[in-house]
Amino acid sequence: MNRENYEILGVSETATDEEIKEAYRALKMKYNEERWLEGEAGNRAARMLEKIDAAYEEIVRERRESRRSEEEGDPFGEVADLIRKGDLSGAQGKLDSFNERNAEWHYLQSVVFYKKNWINESKKQLEIAMQMDGGNAKYRDAYEKLRARAEYTQQTGGAPNTNPDPASGGEQMGGNWCANCASFCYTFLCVNCLFNLCCNCH
């Protein structure tokens, strides 16, 4: 959930759908009138209209996805379970079946890529997740740990395959990272532990 969207509309995260819609309409009316003002005042109103529209659309989309998840169960939980079991193919297939891809989708896609040792791809997916939900501490922490792990690898002369050819299927990427967690944890770089999708390295 992106709290900034609610702040833009001037409502709380617990507001009802109707309260959010009313706030949106009121702001649209206000800034639609002000955008005809001369100078910076009119420009500012035009910029606010864009922000208001984007914030409202994002809130509606997030709430729609949340309701669907409640009705259908927890599809993201199913993806996480498949990753824990080491079924990356199944997890990827489940992710590919989603029509709407929110921040959690990109986070889980990052985990799958990390498990394959596709570090650059994993990092890019986390960046998208943070852009979509900048207030999520889990995404930020995962990104910092992943970035630190990449720097650590460079400093120690490691050369993981960070640019595989997904179309070719590649080789076995990265091996069993759970077996390597012990060496990474002492440097606080155990991204598997952070993702909470490792075995028992907590």
C-alpha positions in Angstrom: 0.0 0.0 0.0 1.4 3.4 -1.0 0.5 5.8 1.8 1.4 8.8 -0.3 -1.6 8.2 -2.5 -3.9 8.5 0.5 -2.1 11.7 1.6 -2.6 13.2 -1.8 -6.3 12.7 -1.6 -6.3 13.8 2.1 -7.9 10.6 3.4 -6.8 7.9 5.8 -5.9 4.4 4.7 -9.0 3.2 6.6 -11.4 5.4 4.6 -14.2 3.7 2.9 -14.4 3.5 -0.9 -17.2 6.2 -0.9 -15.1 8.5 1.3 -12.2 8.2 -1.1 -14.4 8.8 -4.1 -15.9 11.9 -2.5 -12.5 13.3 -1.6 -11.3 12.7 -5.2 -14.4 14.5 -6.6 -13.9 17.4 -4.3 -10.2 17.8 -5.2 -11.0 17.5 -8.9 -13.5 20.2 -8.7 -11.2 22.5 -6.7 -8.2 22.1 -9.0 -10.3 22.1 -12.2 -11.3 25.6 -11.3 -7.8 26.7 -10.3 -6.1 25.5 -13.4 -7.5 28.4 -15.3 -5.7 30.9 -13.0 -2.8 32.7 -14.6 0.8 32.0 -13.9 2.2 29.4 -11.5 -1.1 29.0 -9.7 -2.7 27.5 -12.8 0.4 25.3 -13.5 0.4 24.0 -10.0 -3.3 23.1 -10.2 -2.7 21.3 -13.5 0.1 19.3 -11.8 -2.1 18.5 -8.9 -4.8 17.2 -11.2 -2.4 14.7 -12.6 -1.3 13.6 -9.1 -4.9 13.2 -7.9 -5.9 11.1 -10.9 -2.8 8.8 -10.5 -3.3 8.5 -6.8 -7.0 7.6 -7.1 -6.5 5.1 -9.9 -3.7 3.4 -7.9 -5.9 3.2 -4.7 -8.8 1.7 -6.6 -6.5 -0.8 -8.3 -4.9 -1.9 -5.0 -8.3 -2.3 -3.3 -9.7 -4.3 -6.2 -6.7 -6.6 -6.1 -7.0 -6.9 -2.3 -10.6 -7.9 -2.5 -9.9 -10.4 -5.2 -7.1 -12.0 -3.2 -9.5 -12.3 -0.2 -12.1 -14.0 -2.4 -9.6 -16.3 -4.2 -7.4 -17.0 -1.2 -3.8 -15.9 -1.1 -2.2 -16.4 -4.6 1.0 -14.7 -3.5 1.2 -17.1 -0.6 1.0 -20.0 -3.0 3.9 -18.5 -5.0 6.0 -18.1 -1.8 5.2 -21.7 -0.8 6.4 -23.0 -4.2 9.6 -21.0 -3.8 10.2 -22.4 -0.4 9.8 -25.9 -1.8 12.4 -25.1 -4.5 9.8 -25.3 -7.3 10.9 -22.3 -9.2 9.3 -23.4 -12.4 5.9 -23.7 -10.7 6.4 -20.3 -8.9 7.3 -18.7 -12.2 4.3 -20.2 -13.9 2.0 -18.9 -11.2 3.5 -15.4 -11.4 3.1 -15.5 -15.2 -0.6 -16.2 -14.8 -1.3 -12.9 -13.0 -2.9 -10.2 -15.2 -2.3 -7.4 -12.8 1.1 -7.1 -11.4 1.5 -5.1 -8.2 4.5 -4.4 -6.0 4.3 -7.8 -4.2 4.3 -9.5 -7.6 7.5 -7.8 -8.5 9.0 -8.6 -5.1 8.3 -12.3 -5.6 9.6 -12.2 -9.1 12.8 -10.8 -7.6 13.0 -13.7 -5.2 12.6 -16.2 -8.1 15.4 -14.4 -10.1 17.6 -14.3 -7.0 17.2 -18.1 -6.4 18.4 -18.6 -10.0 21.3 -16.2 -9.2 20.1 -13.7 -11.8 21.2 -10.9 -9.6 20.8 -7.9 -12.0 17.3 -9.1 -12.9 16.4 -9.5 -9.2 17.6 -6.1 -8.4 15.5 -4.5 -11.2 12.4 -6.2 -10.0 13.0 -4.9 -6.4 13.4 -1.4 -7.8 10.0 -1.7 -9.5 8.4 -2.9 -6.3 9.9 0.0 -4.4 8.6 2.5 -7.0 5.1 1.1 -6.7 5.2 0.9 -2.9 7.9 3.2 -1.6 6.7 2.8 2.0 7.3 -0.9 2.2 10.2 -1.7 4.5 10.5 -5.3 3.4 11.2 -4.2 -0.2 13.7 -1.6 0.9 15.6 -4.0 3.2 15.7 -6.7 0.6 17.1 -4.2 -1.9 19.8 -3.0 0.4 20.8 -6.5 1.3 20.9 -7.5 -2.4 22.9 -4.5 -3.3 25.4 -5.2 -0.5 25.7 -8.9 -1.6 26.5 -7.7 -5.2 29.2 -5.4 -3.8 30.6 -8.1 -1.6 30.8 -10.5 -4.5 32.7 -7.9 -6.5 35.1 -7.2 -3.7 35.8 -10.9 -3.1 36.3 -11.6 -6.8 33.2 -13.8 -7.2 31.6 -13.9 -10.6 28.0 -15.1 -10.5 26.1 -15.4 -13.7 24.2 -12.1 -13.6 23.2 -11.9 -17.2 21.8 -15.4 -18.3 19.9 -16.0 -21.4 16.4 -16.9 -20.0 15.3 -18.2 -23.4 18.0 -20.9 -23.4 17.0 -22.1 -19.9 20.6 -21.6 -18.9 22.5 -23.9 -16.6 21.8 -24.5 -12.9 22.1 -21.0 -11.7 23.7 -20.4 -8.3 23.4 -23.9 -7.0 21.9 -24.3 -3.5 22.1 -20.9 -1.9 20.8 -22.3 1.4 24.0 -24.3 1.7 25.9 -21.0 1.3 23.9 -19.0 3.8 26.3 -19.6 6.6 29.1 -17.8 4.8 26.9 -14.9 3.9 25.1 -14.4 7.2 28.3 -13.4 9.1 28.6 -10.5 6.7 24.9 -9.7 7.0 24.4 -10.4 3.3 22.1 -13.4 3.5 19.4 -12.3 1.2 17.7 -15.7 1.4 17.2 -15.1 5.1 15.8 -11.6 4.5 13.4 -12.9 1.9 12.1 -15.4 4.5 12.1 -18.0 1.7 15.2 -19.9 2.7 15.3 -23.1 4.7 16.4 -22.7 8.3 19.1 -20.1 8.4 17.3 -17.6 10.7 
